[in-house]
Amino acid sequence: MTVIHYAFTINSAAVASQLIELGTPEPNKALLEKAQQIFRKATATGSIFLNALRADNDWFEADPEALDLHLEPRYWVLAILADYIQAAPSLSHLVSSGYYVVESSLKALGQETLAKNIVYGDKPESLFAKFGFNSPSVTGWELPSQLGWLSSERRYELLAQLAEVKSQLLDSEAVHNDLSSHSRTLSRPIEALINDAFTDLDSMLNFKPTEDLLLVMDC
């Protein structure tokens, strides 16, 4: 199955304002009905985001007239996010497997933590906590696809870390060894794969730097 990496900018302040207006973080009728509305009439970008997360009607089947505090509003919040995002450069732009090239290259340089943070982002639980959802109902859950996020401050930190290692990429024997099989599979030179993947990475991390990023690995 083909894996696609998606990136979206999000105005978290606007989302937080909307959630406050809807009366979250408790499950409530206003939140559910807003999520249902967005899901049914999502924007083009919102549809890409929700489709990548495998959203379906089951996420929004609760009865607005019979809500209780045992419901988990996590999926409803994802629909709210979909209404506030814009497409951003991703690690599947110039080369569809750019996420793999970036991750493999950085790991080969001994930068496993940096690779994980850049490709997958921070766990979504911390984003929900930013919006006031600290209850167990929005933690420890799984999605069909990998979802992460990078705050604007986090992006700045990662760019600084990346600047320290980028000069080693093309000259590293370990990087070339790790990408040799992938290079043959795609019939593309290793240097071209690295250049394209890290061009996408620079574009992603520098795109609208004052906003947060949502990252989706559609598996």
C-alpha positions as CSV (number, residue, x, y, z in Angstrom):
1,M,0.0,0.0,0.0
2,T,1.3,3.5,-0.9
3,V,2.0,5.7,2.1
4,I,1.4,9.5,1.7
5,H,2.7,12.2,4.0
6,Y,0.4,15.2,4.4
7,A,1.0,18.6,6.1
8,F,-1.4,21.3,7.0
9,T,-1.1,24.7,8.7
10,I,-3.6,25.4,11.5
11,N,-4.5,28.6,13.3
12,S,-4.7,27.1,16.8
13,A,-5.9,30.3,18.4
14,A,-8.9,30.4,16.1
15,V,-9.6,26.7,16.9
16,A,-9.4,27.4,20.6
17,S,-11.8,30.3,20.3
18,Q,-14.3,28.1,18.4
19,L,-14.1,25.3,20.9
20,I,-14.7,27.7,23.8
21,E,-17.7,29.0,22.0
22,L,-19.0,25.5,21.6
23,G,-18.6,24.8,25.3
24,T,-15.9,22.2,25.2
25,P,-14.0,20.3,26.6
26,E,-17.2,18.5,27.8
27,P,-19.1,16.4,25.1
28,N,-22.1,18.5,24.2
29,K,-24.7,19.0,21.6
30,A,-23.1,22.1,20.0
31,L,-19.8,20.4,19.5
32,L,-21.3,17.3,18.0
33,E,-23.6,19.2,15.6
34,K,-20.8,21.4,14.5
35,A,-18.6,18.4,13.8
36,Q,-21.4,16.7,11.9
37,Q,-21.9,19.8,9.8
38,I,-18.2,20.1,8.9
39,F,-17.9,16.4,8.1
40,R,-20.9,16.5,5.7
41,K,-19.8,19.7,4.0
42,A,-16.0,19.8,4.4
43,T,-13.8,22.1,2.4
44,A,-11.6,20.5,-0.2
45,T,-8.6,20.7,2.1
46,G,-10.7,19.5,5.1
47,S,-11.9,16.5,3.0
48,I,-8.3,15.5,2.3
49,F,-7.4,15.8,6.0
50,L,-10.4,13.7,7.1
51,N,-10.1,11.2,4.4
52,A,-6.4,10.7,5.3
53,L,-7.5,10.0,8.8
54,R,-10.2,7.5,7.6
55,A,-13.1,9.6,9.0
56,D,-16.5,8.1,8.5
57,N,-20.1,8.4,9.7
58,D,-19.4,6.2,12.8
59,W,-17.4,9.1,14.3
60,F,-20.5,11.2,14.5
61,E,-23.4,8.9,15.2
62,A,-24.1,10.0,18.8
63,D,-27.5,11.4,19.5
64,P,-27.3,15.1,20.2
65,E,-30.3,14.8,22.5
66,A,-28.8,12.0,24.6
67,L,-25.2,13.0,25.3
68,D,-23.5,12.1,28.5
69,L,-20.0,12.6,30.0
70,H,-18.9,9.1,29.0
71,L,-18.7,10.0,25.4
72,E,-15.3,10.7,23.9
73,P,-15.3,13.9,21.7
74,R,-11.9,13.3,20.2
75,Y,-13.2,12.6,16.7
76,W,-15.5,15.6,16.8
77,V,-12.6,17.8,17.5
78,L,-10.7,16.5,14.5
79,A,-13.7,17.7,12.4
80,I,-13.4,21.1,14.0
81,L,-9.7,21.2,13.1
82,A,-10.5,20.3,9.5
83,D,-12.4,23.6,9.2
84,Y,-9.4,25.6,10.1
85,I,-6.5,24.1,8.1
86,Q,-4.7,25.0,4.9
87,A,-2.6,22.7,2.8
88,A,1.2,23.0,3.4
89,P,4.2,21.5,1.6
90,S,4.6,17.9,2.8
91,L,7.2,15.2,2.6
92,S,5.5,13.5,-0.3
93,H,5.7,16.4,-2.8
94,L,8.8,16.3,-5.0
95,V,9.3,12.6,-4.1
96,S,6.3,10.6,-2.8
97,S,8.5,8.7,-0.3
98,G,10.3,11.8,0.9
99,Y,9.3,11.1,4.5
100,Y,11.2,7.8,4.2
101,V,14.3,9.5,2.7
102,V,14.3,12.1,5.5
103,E,13.8,9.6,8.2
104,S,16.4,7.1,6.9
105,S,19.0,9.8,6.3
106,L,18.7,11.4,9.7
107,K,18.7,8.0,11.4
108,A,21.9,7.0,9.5
109,L,23.5,10.2,11.0
110,G,22.5,9.1,14.5
111,Q,19.7,11.6,14.7
112,E,16.8,9.2,15.4
113,T,14.9,11.6,17.7
114,L,15.2,14.4,15.2
115,A,14.0,12.1,12.4
116,K,10.9,11.0,14.4
117,N,10.0,14.6,15.5
118,I,10.3,16.0,12.0
119,V,8.4,13.3,10.1
120,Y,5.7,12.4,12.6
121,G,5.5,15.4,14.9
122,D,4.5,15.4,18.5
123,K,1.6,13.2,19.7
124,P,-1.9,14.7,19.2
125,E,-2.7,14.4,22.9
126,S,-0.5,17.4,23.6
127,L,-2.5,19.4,20.9
128,F,-5.8,18.4,22.6
129,A,-4.3,19.5,25.9
130,K,-3.6,22.8,24.4
131,F,-7.3,23.1,23.7
132,G,-8.2,22.1,27.3
133,F,-8.9,18.4,26.7
134,N,-6.9,16.9,29.5
135,S,-9.3,14.1,30.4
136,P,-8.5,10.4,29.7
137,S,-11.2,10.4,27.1
138,V,-8.8,12.0,24.6
139,T,-5.7,10.1,25.5
140,G,-4.4,6.7,24.6
141,W,-6.5,6.4,21.5
142,E,-5.6,5.2,18.1
143,L,-6.4,6.3,14.6
144,P,-6.1,4.4,11.3
145,S,-3.5,6.8,10.2
146,Q,-0.6,8.5,12.1
147,L,-1.5,12.0,13.3
148,G,1.0,14.5,14.8
149,W,1.6,18.2,15.1
150,L,4.3,20.7,15.4
151,S,3.8,24.0,17.2
152,S,5.4,27.1,15.6
153,E,8.0,27.2,18.3
154,R,8.7,23.5,17.8
155,R,9.3,24.1,14.1
156,Y,11.9,26.8,14.9
157,E,13.7,24.3,17.3
158,L,13.8,21.6,14.6
159,L,15.1,23.9,11.9
160,A,18.0,24.8,14.2
161,Q,18.8,21.2,14.9
162,L,18.5,20.3,11.2
163,A,20.9,23.1,10.2
164,E,23.6,21.3,12.3
165,V,23.5,18.1,10.4
166,K,22.4,18.9,6.8
167,S,25.9,19.4,5.6
168,Q,26.7,15.8,6.4
169,L,24.0,14.2,4.3
170,L,25.5,13.9,0.8
171,D,29.0,12.9,2.1
172,S,27.8,10.3,4.6
173,E,28.6,6.7,3.6
174,A,26.0,5.5,6.1
175,V,23.3,7.6,4.5
176,H,24.2,6.3,1.0
177,N,24.2,2.7,2.2
178,D,20.8,3.1,3.8
179,L,19.2,4.6,0.7
180,S,20.9,2.5,-1.9
181,S,18.1,-0.1,-2.2
182,H,15.4,2.6,-2.2
183,S,17.4,4.5,-4.9
184,R,17.4,1.4,-7.1
185,T,13.7,0.7,-6.6
186,L,12.8,4.3,-7.7
187,S,15.5,4.4,-10.4
188,R,16.7,7.7,-9.0
189,P,20.2,8.8,-7.8
190,I,20.6,9.0,-4.1
191,E,21.7,12.6,-4.3
192,A,18.5,13.5,-6.2
193,L,16.4,11.8,-3.6
194,I,18.1,13.6,-0.7
195,N,18.0,17.0,-2.4
196,D,14.3,16.7,-3.2
197,A,13.2,15.3,0.1
198,F,15.1,17.9,2.1
199,T,13.9,20.7,-0.1
200,D,10.3,19.6,0.8
201,L,11.3,19.4,4.4
202,D,12.7,23.0,4.3
203,S,9.5,24.1,2.6
204,M,7.3,22.4,5.2
205,L,9.1,23.7,8.2
206,N,9.3,27.3,6.9
207,F,5.7,27.5,5.5
208,K,3.7,30.1,7.4
209,P,6.0,29.9,10.4
210,T,3.7,31.6,12.9
211,E,1.1,28.8,12.6
212,D,1.2,25.3,13.9
213,L,1.5,22.2,11.6
214,L,-0.7,19.1,11.5
215,L,1.1,16.1,10.1
216,V,-0.7,13.0,8.8
217,M,1.0,9.8,7.6
218,D,-1.8,8.1,5.6
219,C,-1.0,4.4,5.7
